[in-house]
Amino acid sequence: MQEWAMEYPLIESMRDLKPVTWINPFAKKEETDRSFPLTKMDIIEAEKLWQRFAPYLAKAFPETKPLNGIIESPLREISHFKEALEKHHHETLPGTFYLKCDHELPISGSVKARGGVFEVLKHAEKLALENGMITKEDNYEKFMEPQFKQFFKQYTIGVGSTGNLALSIGTISAELGFTVDVHMSSDAKQWKKDLLRKKGVRVHEYDGDFSVAITQGREKTEEDPNGYFVDDEDSKALFLGYSVAALRLKAQLDVKQITVDEKHPLVVYLPCGVGGSPGGIAFGLKQVFGDAVHCIFVEPTHSPSVLLGMMTERHEKLCVQDFGIDNKTEADGLAVGRPSRFATEISQKLVGGAYTIEDDELYKLLTMLADREGIYVEPSAAAGLIGPLKLMQSGYVKEYGLESQLINGTHIAWSTGGALVPEEEMKVFYEKGKSLLRR
């Protein structure tokens, strides 16, 4: 462990569960291989699949009807929160601050509605096409017909999850007619398990963490000849579903007349669990905005698996427990001890850096957001809210020569979940943050 700490000085603080900020040296190397297993054309093709399924989604999930079956969230300016953050920390933060409200996404109320729903739709389309039930030129409202539900019933969808991915996979799979098995780790919230069971999903619970749930889920699903496992540790389809968010964000920024270029940088703060959703979003953003966008990952101090994987270049070969870090956090969506191999290898070449945050800070931030903006999110979704402060306190601004540009820049914290949290549970979150702020 001394050798590790000598080579990577941040490890000592990480083992002591202290918040750290890491600037990614690999993203700036000129010799960095920027070839990826996916391209911008893959993102465009993924968006076409979303469009094909839009008529079905508008019928099956009425909450998507206002956007004609498109699953998307608002982009809201949070200037009152920014003022409160500046006052609380006695700092001035240049640029404007927005919240990408993925906690409001239809179907599952979290960012996982992007990747999870996309992968299940992609699998359903593949099965329907192979069996001559549909063509890509048909109106996909046909997926509502009883014969489709009967057909999909013979197939099983499996997933391992800390909670939010399970909600998205379980909801869309059950609606299509699939038999669904969700394998959930010990940190998954009870209300999420209860909600899934109400939808007819078979929920399997494990005493261990995410790695145990996903390993068990993968093995059991693969035993079924008609089983399909949504693998959060190694899925291109999940990654692509998330990446489409970049195209949608570009359209929202255009409507608000927000420029993104070298003189008007965009900085996006992405809460990070296994790395799939922030990795996919970051990949999409880089394809759309190039070097004008800076993507920063955020993890709990107790679960810094992606930061460890990128910093050491060992990716999924290391877990936080190897370093005596317990992977126990109130940010259940981020409670992941081992990162995704596929997503982390790509992210290492793209993201500007990462920081870790303590659980108590998450509660304070979500309470400040509720008080100042009337927006309620779950703890993990608050992780990006302190991003601009962390950026200014690090050497990142100087490293990237942003000293004069940030005054014209835009910060976006990506809110990842919260809409389906029961009111009484949300009240507990809020009161805990209120208590911590009083101290």
Phi, psi and omega in degrees: 000328177297321179295318177301314182294327177294318182284325182230089187303333180294338185300323181299314178293323179295321178293332177275005179062032176268144177298137178228160173233132183238127174263124187286110180285340185285330183290338184263349182294128181295330182276001180302131177288113182262015175279137183232158178288353178231159181228175177297327178297325176297322178296317180296320177295323177296320178297325178296322177296317175305317181294321179297322182274355184303316178299323177294312182298322179297327179279315186285329182231090184307333180294345177269355185298320179305331177254023176057040175087007177268132179270105182211160182238159179286160171247114186243135173286138181237060183293325180292321176296318180302317178299318180295320179297316179298317181293317183295324184253003178055047181228152171253127184249112181290148177095174178263158186233128180235160174242124172272110197274060179291351172292346179260003183301135178299163176081305183230001176063030177203168179302336182293347175295338178285298183287313184297311180296318181301312184296321179293318178298319180298318179293318179297318178297316181301313180297317182293321179292315182297332182260014175066025182272345184200158169239163181292347179271350181287162170281121186285004169302340180303335180295349177280343187291145183306326183296330179289315178300318179296320180296313184289341183299333182281354181250145181249136171252130177239150177204146172254138190202155169270353177152298189289320177296321178300319180297317181289313180296313182297317183293310183288323181294316179296322180295322179289336179116357180296153165280131189236129174242120178248128181252112190245140181281168185297336182275356178295139182289143182299321183295330178290320177295316181298317181296319179295318180297326177296333180274002179088014180275140176274115184256124178250127184252144181231149179286336183277188182269195184305318182299322178293313182298317184287324178294313178297317180298318180297314182297315183290324179292321182291343175288340181269118180300336177256018182270148177225121183258126174275106191261099183295344180271346188199055184237119175289325182294314176303312182304315181292322178302318178292323187296332180299338178305329181295319178296319181292319180296321178303316180296320180293320178295322178298317179299322180276002180057042177262119181275139173234111175202190184302323181271350179229073186292153175245127178241124185240129183252119191240112174302142192227125174255262177281342175110352184292308183291312178294326178295315179295317179296315180298318178300314179298316181298319179293326177293327183274316188250352179061220184285356179283346178251140179239120182255127181240126178272152179228131178226156174293151178300334182272353184219053184274050189292317182290320177301313178300316182297318180287315184299319183269350185063018178265348176050237186283357181284348178241151170231162185296330180295336176300336183253014179076018178264133196274348181060034178246114183214151176287344178278076190303325180292345182249007185278074183232126184269340182228129186280166174288129177297308185300309185290321186289325178297324177286314184299325182302331181272351190242320190280147181286331182171193181205155171223159177248157186220144180279152180303317181301324179294324178299316180295318179297318182293317181293328177290317177299320179295318179295316182293319187269333184236351183069025181248129183245127180228166177276164187308313183299329183285347180272355189301324183279352187292338179263006184307308182302324178294313179300321180298314183291331182275350180264181176270010187296317184301315179290319182303321183259008177061042184260008187307314184268340184278330188296336178299333177257012186267175180231129175255138175229119170268129182269112180272123194257346181187160175151338187298327184266000179297128179303146185303319182294326178289319178297324179296322177297315177304310185298313183294325178296316177297321180298315179298316180294322179293324180296326180292000000 
